[in-house]
Amino acid sequence: MPATIDEYLHTEHFPHIWCPGCGLGTVTGSFLRAALELGLKKEETVVVGGIGCSSRAVGYLDFSTVHSIHGRALAFATGIKMAHPQFTVIVLTGDGDGAAIGGNHLIHACRRNIDITCILFNNRIYGMTGGQLSPQMGEGGMATTAPYGHEEPAFDLCRLTEAAGATYVARGTAYGPRELQRLIKGGITHKGFSFIEAVTQCPTEFGKRNAPKGAIAMLEDMKARAINAKKAAALPPEELVDRIITGVLHEETGRPEFAQNYTDMLTRVRNTE
């Protein structure tokens, strides 16, 4: 069993390529500490990434890893879980990769309740490819593809995934890495589809066009806007506008898990032959 997170890393690939002040390393660190606390075996854990800044994390991780194509990380992960249901399968994706081109895969993974943990890094922009808007930018945001301001609302991805059928839904922030670690650990140990939204900062592409500017200011903004779900439940809706509600937002047990259902179906078919 690994004794330190370094044993889960390809340290020879460091220093990493993420920009100074980026929160993706913080979120990745929360995942690694959760993996270490759980004692995940490298040979029985598969981490799948798509395309984007966040998905570059898989190149630094010493698990079985797949750097897949844009938006298809959950499709690859589904195939892996179906072929090897005994594996722990984790997806690292971004708000563009996972909620735009990959949005349909996200809702169907939720619907199936397949035992995959999806950690979605939400920095509200396409950071790697030039600062285009993502579905998470929200109204008024500025991007290279919205030079006069964005006019569409953002998804509430936690509500979306809960409605689509995910049985574990949580949200944390890069400002609160220990809480995020706890939420990720809960998602990995949960039997069924787990979705963890990790709100994080992109000072390079988002911050150059939107307030607050700079990594420290963006983290302070997260701190000011974050509120635990239990406290939020006691407040009227008007006091939750523009707040980041964190914690476990939905959890249910007892719903059938897709890979197990499929295995059971194969057993029934074989027994009738």
N, C-alpha and C positions, 0 to 999 in steps of 0.2 A: 504494500500500500504506500503511495507517495507520502513523503514526510513534509514536503514544502511545495508551493505552487510551481517552483522552478522545474519540478519533475513533470509537470504538465505542459511545459513550454519548449519550443525550439529556440533556446536562448542564443544560438548561433545566428539567428535571423535578426537580432536586435542590433542597433536601435530600430524601433518601428517607424513606419512611414506616416503615421498620423500627425496632423499639424499641432503646434504648441497650443495648449489650452483646450484641445478637443476632449470631450468626455467619453469617447469610445473606449479608451484604455481603462477608465474607471469602471465602466459597466462590465468590460471583459474581466477585470480584476474581481468584481463581485461574483461573476459566474465561476471563476477559478477557485475562489475561497469556498463557495458552496460545494463545488466538486470535491475539494479537499476534505471538507467537513463530512461529506457523504462517503468518502473513500472510493470514488468511482474508479473502476478498473479501466485502464486505457484500452485494453484489447476488447472490452465489451461496451465501449462508449463510442458513438459516432456523432460527430458534430458537422452539420451541413450549413454552408453559407451560400448566398446568392451572388449578386454583383452590387458593389457599392463600398463605401468606406467601412461600414460595420462588418460586412462579410469578409473583408480582408483579415479579420481576426483569425479565421481558420488556418491561415498560413503560419501563425505563430503557435498554434496549439498542437501538442503531441498526443492527440487521440487518433483514432481513425477519423479522417476528415475528408470532406468533399467540398470543393469550390465549384459550385454548379453554375448554371446560366441564369440570366436576369429574370427574376420573378418566379423561378421554378424550384427554389430550395425546398419548399414543402412537398412538392411533387416527388422530388428525389428522396426526401426523407420518408415519405409514405411508402415508396417502393422498398427502401431499406428495412423499415419496420415490418412490412409484410413478409419479406424474405427471411428476416432474422428477428422474430418478435421478442427474443430474449435480450436483445441489445437495448441499452439506454440511448435514445435518439434525441438530439437537441438541434434546433435550428437557430442560427444567428442571422437576422435579417434587418433591413432598414425600412423606414417609412415609405420610401419610393419603391424599393424592391418588394416589400411585403404587402403594401396597401394599395399600390397602383397597379403595375403590371402583374403582380402576384396576388392581387386581392381576391380573385376568384378561387385560387388554391387555398387561401386562408379560410374563406367561409366554408368550403367543403371539408377541409381538415377538421374544423369545428363541428360541422354537421355529423361527421363520421365518429367523432370522439375517439380518434386514434391516439394511442399513448405516445405522444410526441410533446416535447416542451419547446415552445416557440418564444424566443426572446427578441422582441422588436425594438431596435434602437430608434427612437423618435427625435430627430433633430430638425424636423420641419423643412428640410431642403435636400436637394441632390448635391451633396458636398463634393463628390469625387469628379463629377462630369461638368462642373461649371456653374453651379448655383441656380439650377432650374427649380421651380416650385414643386413641392410634393403635395399629395392629398392632405397632409397634416399642417400646411402652412397657415391656413385660416384667412379670414377677411382682413384686408388692409396690408398684408405682408408684401414685401418687395423681393423680387427675384429677377434673374436675367430673362426669364420668360414672362414676367409680370412687372415691367419697368414702371407702370403707372399704379401699381397696387393690385393685389389679388382680390377678386370679388366673390369667391366661393367659400362656404364654411368648411371647416375641417371635420373629418370623421371623429367621433368618439370611439376609438378602436376597442376600448374595453366593453362598451355597450354593444357594439357591433358583434364582437366575438361571443359575448354571452348570449345574445339573441340567436346567433347562428348555431349554438349548441356546445360551446366550450364548457367544460365542467370545472375549470380552475382559471380564474381571471384576476390579475393583479396589476398594480402600477407602482413604480418607484421612480426615483430620480438619481441623476449622477451626484447631486448634492448629498444624498443619503445612501452611501454605498453599503452600509451595514444593513439597513432595512432592505435594500435591493437584494443583498445576499440572502437574507431570510426568505424573501418572496421567491427567489429563484430556487432555493432549496425546496420550498414547499411545492413548487411546480414540478420539479424533477421527481419527487417522491409520490406525487399524486398519480393515480391510475386513471388515465384518460387524457384528453387534449388539454394542455396547459398553455395559457397565453400570458406573458409578462411584458407589459409596455415599460420601457426604460426611457424616460424623458431625459434628454441630454443636450449639451450645447455644441454649436458649431460656430465658433467665433470667426472663422476664416470666411465662409461663404454667407451664412445667415447674418452674422454679426456685422459684416461690412455694409449691409444694406438696411438693417433693422435694429431698433433699440430693444434691449440694452446692448451696448457694444462692449466687446472684450469678455474674456472668459470669467474673470472675477465678478463682473457686473451681472453676467448671465447666471452664474451660480447663486449670487445673492438674490436675484429675481426668483429663481426656483425656490429658494428657502422661504421667501416672503409669500409666495403663492401656494406652496404645498400645504395640504391639510389632510390629516388622517381621516379615513372613511368613517370611523365611529364618531368623530367630532362633527364631520360634515353632515351626518344623518340628523343632527340636532338643529341644523341651521335652515332657514328658509332659502328657497332657490335663488332669490336676488342677492344673497350674500355669498353665493358660490360661483357667481359669474367670473370667469377667467381664473378660477382657482384650479390647482392640480390636486385631485383627490387621490391619495395614495393608500396602499395597503391591499389586503385581499378583498376584492370587490364582489366576487362570486365564487362559491365552491359547493359542489354537490357530489355525492357518492352514490353508487348503486346503479348508475346508468351503464348499459353494456359498452364495452370497449371494442373497437372495430376489428383489430387483428385477432383477438380472442374469438369474436363472433365468427370470423371467417374460418378460423381453425376448427371451430365446432361444426360449422356447416360441412367442411371437408370430411370430418369424421362421420357425420350422418350419411353423407353420400357413399363413402366407402362401406359403411355397414349395410347399405341397401343393395350393394352390387352382388 
